[in-house]
């Protein structure tokens, strides 16, 4: 094994972090010296400063095989290499990983880099060469998420328990559960579990239906082993939930708290009495007094505090401040935040809202994040919150903002612009407002997006005609190729214009399916 001498460059303030990462690296005989440059952000170091620093090292007798710059360093490192080269090939100047926490992966694999890979590292960050290894490291880090933090108590399920430890976990509500059939209950519970929900909440109706609780629980248990909670203020429904194994009780307030006197099930306590949720200026003291009264009746019961997150423009910032005040006063008490109160009551794409609220909750060590995914616009909220939790967890472990941590919630935008060179010997024809006489054939396509993309083809344009071909799928290309194969077998004729139209519409349908948007044939998507 080669004994490489390596200079790892970073900012002065990150030298200690770099030293820790190097020390974590498997011992492979490398000699790594960490050099600091006086810049605020490591990626902003200038080529001239790098040349000056390394040249001084070389003049003092130091020799390096590799010089590693930050992965986000701007420019081609080959230019620096040419200016400081002292032998035929050394030192080699390359870009490291974007995250300092991943630098160990490069160090452990530097000996195995090919000549081609080293050439690429002159202008690409090491992440692109080592992406599979970095992904494996990320997954290994995330294995600890359930057990890190400060353990408080467990929410018990049939075969799996959830430990509350200050790292948020998602509670997903099945709204209006008594109204749903067994199949719909199973479908919803499985969907939430697959999306990463750690607790399934059974949302009951304003009109009590305690006789439905057993049926609902039975249906849910057939498809998931995660714990479930019951969300109701009705005492009969609460008793039924406890009887059939609820792991947590939601919505315990001043009207029903006496019922928990002999319970050993964790309860979510909210600042509400017979008049409704208390005003923000009363909320904190009211909740503290209510919790104290509950503890007098049942000192061993585990309590989860919910300050109630108010909607935007109706006290949202004040409610977040109350969560902060409560956490400051009660550092070890479990807490729940209903992020759905914001996503459902604001006409904004949910992933940004969910990410920001999750970040706030993570800082406050709030244990549970509650969302119902009630409206179409809030679809995928469980998955989005779960991803945001992972981002915050990795951010905390790596002591960096939740940026470049290996996963993200960039759905409608990209971080970087990809620039392509325009090469054309002729001037570009301006197609804006261009009119073209369509020559469509008799074939008719009807495209509908539900859980998949459904396409029905009729040979003539009569809606009364039974479709000749019915195809479903998730990807535009697969559907398009299947349609062409069917048309070819049946010796049908389709014009070039119709092929272009079909490609355009199927592309829109695929985007709509991925984003959960409505697709209406022949209408713009955005």
C-alpha positions in Angstrom: 0.0 0.0 0.0 1.3 3.4 -1.0 2.2 5.9 1.7 0.9 9.1 0.2 1.7 12.6 1.6 -1.4 14.7 1.3 -2.2 18.4 1.9 -5.8 19.0 2.8 -6.8 22.6 2.3 -9.7 24.2 4.2 -10.6 27.5 5.9 -8.8 28.4 9.2 -12.0 28.0 11.2 -12.6 24.5 9.8 -9.2 23.1 10.5 -10.3 21.4 13.7 -13.3 19.8 12.0 -11.0 18.6 9.2 -8.6 17.1 11.8 -11.5 15.1 13.3 -12.6 13.8 10.0 -9.1 12.7 9.1 -8.7 11.0 12.4 -11.9 9.0 11.8 -10.4 7.7 8.5 -9.3 4.1 8.5 -5.5 4.0 9.0 -4.0 3.3 5.6 -0.6 4.7 6.1 -1.3 8.1 4.7 0.3 11.3 6.0 -2.3 14.1 5.9 -1.4 17.6 6.7 -4.2 20.1 7.2 -3.5 23.6 5.9 -5.8 26.5 6.6 -6.4 29.6 4.4 -7.9 32.7 5.9 -11.3 32.8 4.2 -14.8 32.9 5.7 -16.0 30.0 3.4 -13.5 27.3 2.3 -14.9 27.1 -1.2 -14.1 30.8 -1.7 -10.4 30.4 -1.4 -8.5 32.0 -4.4 -6.1 30.1 -6.7 -3.4 32.7 -6.0 -3.6 32.0 -2.3 -3.4 28.3 -2.8 -0.4 28.6 -5.1 1.3 30.9 -2.5 0.6 28.6 0.4 1.8 25.4 -1.3 4.8 27.1 -2.9 5.9 28.2 0.6 5.5 24.6 1.9 7.6 23.3 -1.0 10.3 25.8 -0.4 10.4 24.8 3.3 11.1 21.2 2.1 7.7 19.7 2.3 6.7 17.4 -0.6 3.1 16.3 -1.3 1.7 13.6 -3.6 -1.8 15.1 -3.5 -3.2 18.5 -2.7 -7.0 18.3 -2.0 -9.1 21.5 -2.3 -12.7 21.9 -1.2 -15.2 20.2 -3.5 -17.0 23.5 -4.2 -13.7 25.2 -5.2 -14.4 27.3 -8.3 -12.3 26.6 -11.3 -10.0 24.0 -12.7 -7.3 22.8 -10.3 -5.1 21.8 -13.2 -4.1 25.5 -13.5 -2.8 25.5 -9.9 -1.1 22.2 -10.5 0.9 23.5 -13.4 2.2 26.5 -11.3 3.5 24.4 -8.4 4.6 21.2 -10.1 8.1 20.2 -8.9 8.4 16.8 -10.5 7.1 15.3 -13.7 3.7 14.4 -12.1 3.5 15.7 -8.6 1.9 17.2 -6.6 -1.5 16.4 -8.1 -4.1 19.0 -7.2 -7.7 17.8 -7.1 -11.1 18.7 -5.7 -12.2 16.9 -2.6 -15.8 16.3 -1.5 -18.4 19.1 -1.1 -18.9 18.0 2.5 -15.9 17.9 4.8 -17.6 15.0 6.6 -17.2 12.9 3.4 -13.5 13.6 3.0 -12.6 10.3 4.7 -14.2 8.4 1.8 -11.8 10.1 -0.7 -8.8 9.5 1.6 -9.6 5.9 2.0 -10.0 5.4 -1.8 -7.4 7.8 -3.2 -4.9 5.0 -4.0 -7.5 3.3 -6.2 -8.3 6.3 -8.4 -7.6 5.8 -12.1 -5.8 8.3 -14.2 -9.1 9.2 -15.8 -10.8 9.8 -12.5 -7.9 12.0 -11.3 -8.3 14.1 -14.5 -12.0 14.5 -13.7 -11.2 15.6 -10.2 -9.4 18.7 -11.6 -12.9 20.1 -12.5 -15.4 17.9 -10.7 -15.9 17.4 -6.9 -15.0 14.0 -5.6 -18.7 13.4 -4.8 -19.4 12.6 -8.4 -16.7 10.0 -8.6 -17.5 8.4 -5.2 -21.3 8.9 -5.2 -22.1 5.2 -4.5 -19.7 5.1 -1.5 -21.0 8.4 -0.2 -24.6 7.1 -0.5 -23.6 4.0 1.4 -22.1 6.2 4.2 -25.2 8.3 4.3 -27.4 5.3 4.7 -25.2 4.0 7.5 -25.4 7.3 9.3 -29.2 7.3 9.1 -29.4 3.9 10.8 -28.7 5.7 14.1 -31.5 8.2 13.8 -34.0 6.1 15.9 -31.6 5.6 18.8 -29.7 8.9 19.0 -30.9 11.8 21.2 -32.2 11.6 24.8 -34.6 8.7 25.2 -37.8 9.7 27.1 -40.4 6.9 26.7 -41.9 4.6 24.0 -45.1 4.6 22.1 -46.0 1.0 21.9 -47.2 -0.9 18.9 -48.1 -4.5 18.1 -44.6 -5.5 17.0 -42.7 -2.3 16.9 -42.3 0.6 19.4 -41.3 4.2 18.8 -38.9 5.8 21.1 -39.4 9.6 21.7 -35.9 11.0 21.9 -36.0 14.7 20.7 -35.5 13.7 17.1 -38.9 14.3 15.3 -41.0 11.4 14.1 -44.1 11.7 11.9 -47.6 11.1 13.1 -49.9 10.7 10.1 -53.7 11.1 10.6 -56.3 9.1 8.8 -59.0 11.8 8.7 -62.7 10.9 9.2 -61.7 7.3 9.8 -65.3 6.1 10.7 -66.5 7.2 7.2 -63.9 5.0 5.4 -64.4 1.4 4.3 -62.0 -1.3 5.6 -60.2 -1.2 2.2 -59.8 2.5 2.2 -58.5 2.4 5.8 -55.9 -0.3 4.8 -54.9 1.7 1.8 -54.4 4.9 3.8 -52.5 3.2 6.6 -50.2 1.4 4.2 -49.6 4.5 2.2 -48.6 6.4 5.4 -46.4 3.6 6.7 -44.6 3.3 3.3 -44.0 7.1 3.3 -42.2 6.9 6.7 -44.9 7.6 9.3 -43.9 6.2 12.6 -47.4 6.4 14.2 -50.8 6.2 12.5 -53.4 8.5 14.0 -57.1 7.5 13.8 -59.1 10.8 13.3 -62.6 10.4 14.7 -65.6 12.5 13.7 -67.3 15.4 15.6 -70.3 13.1 16.1 -69.0 10.2 18.3 -69.0 6.7 16.8 -67.4 4.5 19.5 -68.8 1.4 17.9 -66.5 2.0 14.9 -63.2 2.1 16.8 -62.7 -1.7 16.9 -63.4 -2.1 13.2 -61.0 0.7 12.3 -58.2 -0.7 14.5 -58.6 -4.2 13.1 -58.3 -2.9 9.5 -55.2 -0.9 10.2 -53.5 -3.7 12.0 -53.8 -5.9 9.0 -51.4 -3.8 7.0 -49.0 -2.1 9.4 -47.2 -2.9 12.7 -46.5 0.8 13.6 -48.2 2.1 16.7 -51.5 3.9 16.3 -53.1 6.7 18.3 -56.8 7.8 18.5 -57.7 11.4 18.0 -60.9 12.3 19.8 -62.2 14.2 22.8 -65.1 11.8 23.3 -64.6 9.6 26.4 -66.3 6.5 25.0 -64.1 6.6 21.9 -61.0 7.1 24.1 -61.9 4.0 26.2 -62.5 1.9 23.1 -59.1 3.0 21.8 -57.3 2.0 25.0 -59.3 -1.3 25.1 -58.1 -2.3 21.6 -54.4 -1.3 22.0 -53.9 2.4 21.2 -50.3 3.4 21.8 -51.1 7.0 22.3 -54.1 9.2 23.0 -54.5 12.6 21.2 -56.5 15.6 22.3 -56.6 15.3 26.0 -57.8 18.6 27.4 -59.6 20.2 30.3 -62.9 18.6 29.3 -61.8 14.9 29.4 -58.5 14.7 31.4 -60.0 13.0 34.4 -60.5 9.8 32.3 -56.8 9.2 32.2 -56.5 8.6 36.0 -55.7 4.9 35.6 -54.2 4.9 32.1 -50.6 3.8 31.3 -50.9 5.1 27.7 -49.0 8.2 26.7 -51.3 11.2 26.1 -51.1 14.4 24.0 -52.3 17.3 26.1 -53.6 20.4 24.5 -54.6 23.9 25.9 -58.3 23.7 25.4 -61.4 23.8 27.6 -65.2 23.7 27.0 -64.9 27.1 25.3 -62.2 26.0 22.8 -58.5 26.4 22.4 -57.1 29.1 24.7 -55.7 32.3 23.3 -52.0 32.6 22.8 -51.4 34.8 25.9 -53.2 32.2 28.1 -52.0 29.1 26.4 -48.7 28.4 28.1 -49.9 28.8 31.7 -53.1 27.0 31.0 -51.2 24.0 29.5 -48.8 23.9 32.4 -51.6 23.9 35.0 -53.5 21.2 33.1 -50.4 19.0 33.0 -49.9 19.5 36.7 -53.5 18.5 37.4 -53.1 15.4 35.3 -50.0 14.5 37.1 -51.8 14.8 40.5 -54.2 12.2 39.3 -51.7 9.9 37.6 -48.1 10.8 38.4 -46.6 8.0 36.2 -48.5 8.8 33.0 -46.2 10.0 30.1 -47.3 13.3 28.7 -46.7 14.9 25.3 -47.4 18.7 25.2 -49.0 20.3 22.2 -49.0 24.1 22.3 -51.1 24.2 19.0 -49.6 25.7 15.9 -51.8 28.5 14.7 -52.3 29.2 10.9 -50.3 31.9 9.1 -51.5 35.4 9.7 -53.4 34.1 12.7 -50.6 33.8 15.2 -48.1 31.4 13.6 -45.0 33.3 14.7 -46.4 33.7 18.2 -47.2 30.0 18.4 -43.7 29.0 17.4 -42.4 31.4 20.1 -44.6 29.6 22.6 -43.1 26.2 21.6 -39.7 27.8 22.2 -40.7 29.1 25.6 -42.2 25.8 26.7 -39.1 23.9 25.6 -36.9 26.3 27.5 -38.9 25.7 30.7 -39.5 22.0 30.2 -36.3 20.6 28.6 -37.2 16.9 29.1 -40.9 16.9 28.3 -42.0 15.3 25.1 -43.7 17.7 22.6 -45.8 17.5 19.5 -46.3 20.1 16.7 -49.2 20.0 14.2 -47.5 21.1 11.0 -50.6 20.3 9.0 -52.2 23.4 10.5 -49.9 25.4 8.3 -49.6 23.3 5.1 -53.4 22.8 4.9 -54.2 26.5 5.5 -51.7 28.1 3.1 -51.9 27.8 -0.7 -48.2 27.1 -1.2 -46.4 24.0 -2.3 -46.1 21.9 0.8 -42.4 20.7 0.6 -40.9 24.1 1.4 -43.3 24.7 4.3 -42.8 21.2 5.7 -39.0 21.5 5.4 -38.9 24.8 7.3 -41.3 23.8 10.1 -39.3 20.5 10.5 -36.1 22.5 10.8 -37.7 24.7 13.5 -39.1 21.6 15.3 -35.7 19.9 15.1 -34.0 22.8 16.8 -36.6 22.8 19.5 -36.2 19.0 20.0 -39.9 18.4 19.3 -40.6 14.7 19.3 -43.6 14.3 17.1 -44.7 16.1 13.9 -48.4 15.7 13.0 -49.9 15.9 9.5 -53.1 14.7 8.0 -52.4 15.1 4.2 -56.0 16.0 4.0 -56.1 18.2 0.8 -54.6 17.4 -2.6 -52.0 20.2 -2.2 -50.6 18.5 1.0 -50.1 15.1 -0.7 -46.7 13.6 0.1 -46.3 15.7 3.3 -45.4 12.6 5.3 -42.6 11.8 2.9 -41.5 15.4 2.7 -41.4 15.8 6.5 -39.6 12.5 6.8 -36.9 13.6 4.3 -36.6 16.9 6.1 -36.0 15.1 9.4 -33.2 13.1 7.8 -31.7 16.3 6.4 -31.7 17.9 9.8 -30.3 14.8 11.4 -27.4 14.6 9.0 -26.9 18.4 9.3 -26.5 18.0 13.1 -24.1 15.1 12.9 -21.9 16.9 10.4 -22.1 20.3 12.1 -23.2 22.1 8.9 -26.4 23.7 7.5 -28.9 21.2 5.8 -27.2 21.8 2.5 -25.2 19.3 0.5 -26.0 16.6 3.0 -26.7 14.0 0.3 -30.5 14.2 0.2 -32.7 17.2 -0.5 -36.2 18.5 -1.1 -35.5 20.3 -4.3 -38.5 19.3 -6.3 -39.5 22.2 -8.6 -36.1 23.9 -8.8 -32.4 22.9 -9.1 -29.5 24.3 -7.2 -27.3 24.9 -10.2 -27.8 25.9 -13.8 -26.5 23.4 -16.4 -25.0 25.4 -19.3 -24.9 23.9 -22.8 -23.1 25.5 -25.7 -25.3 26.5 -28.6 -23.8 25.3 -31.8 -25.7 26.0 -35.0 -24.3 27.2 -38.4 -27.6 29.0 -39.1 -29.6 31.5 -37.2 -32.2 30.0 -34.9 -35.7 30.2 -36.3 -38.0 32.0 -33.8 -41.0 29.6 -33.3 -42.9 32.0 -31.0 -46.4 32.6 -32.4 -45.6 30.3 -35.3 -48.7 28.9 -36.9 -48.8 25.4 -38.4 -51.7 23.8 -40.2 -52.3 20.5 -38.3 -53.0 17.4 -40.4 -54.2 15.1 -37.7 -55.4 11.6 -38.6 -58.6 9.9 -37.4 -57.0 8.3 -34.4 -58.1 9.8 -31.0 -56.2 9.6 -27.7 -57.8 10.2 -24.3 -55.3 10.7 -21.5 -56.2 10.6 -17.8 -54.0 10.8 -14.8 -55.0 9.1 -11.5 -52.6 6.7 -9.7 -51.0 6.0 -13.1 -51.3 7.5 -16.6 -54.2 5.9 -18.4 -54.5 6.1 -22.2 -57.5 5.1 -24.3 -57.2 5.0 -28.1 -60.1 5.1 -30.5 -59.7 4.5 -34.2 -62.3 7.2 -35.0 -63.1 10.3 -33.0 -66.5 9.2 -31.7 -66.7 9.1 -27.9 -69.3 6.4 -28.3 -66.8 4.0 -29.8 -65.2 1.4 -27.5 -61.4 2.1 -27.2 -59.3 0.0 -29.4 -56.3 0.1 -27.1 -56.2 0.8 -23.3 -52.7 1.3 -21.8 -51.5 2.4 -18.4 -48.1 3.2 -16.9 -46.0 5.6 -15.0 -43.6 6.8 -17.6 -44.3 8.7 -20.8 -41.7 6.8 -22.9 -42.9 3.4 -21.9 -46.5 4.3 -22.8 -45.5 5.9 -26.0 -43.5 2.9 -27.2 -46.4 0.5 -26.2 -48.8 2.6 -28.3 -46.6 2.6 -31.3 -46.1 -1.2 -31.0 -49.9 -1.7 -30.9 -50.5 0.6 -33.8 -47.9 -1.2 -35.8 -49.5 -4.6 -35.1 -52.9 -3.4 -36.1 -51.6 -1.6 -39.3 -53.1 1.7 -38.2 -51.7 5.0 -39.6 -50.6 7.8 -37.3 -49.3 11.1 -38.6 -46.0 12.8 -37.5 -48.0 15.6 -36.1 -50.0 13.2 -33.9 -46.8 11.5 -32.7 -45.4 14.9 -31.6 -48.7 15.8 -29.9 -48.8 12.4 -28.1 -45.2 12.9 -26.8 -46.0 16.4 -25.6 -49.1 15.3 -23.7 -47.6 12.2 -22.2 -44.6 14.2 -21.0 -47.1 16.6 -19.3 -49.0 13.7 -17.8 -45.8 12.2 -16.3 -44.8 15.5 -14.7 -48.4 15.8 -13.3 -48.2 12.3 -11.9 -44.9 12.9 -10.1 -46.0 16.2 -8.7 -49.5 15.3 -7.8 -50.9 18.0 -10.0 -54.1 17.8 -12.0 -53.7 16.9 -15.6 -56.2 18.1 -18.1 -55.5 17.1 -21.7 -54.6 20.1 -24.0 -54.3 22.5 -21.1 -51.1 24.0 -19.7 -49.7 22.3 -16.6 -48.3 25.4 -14.9 
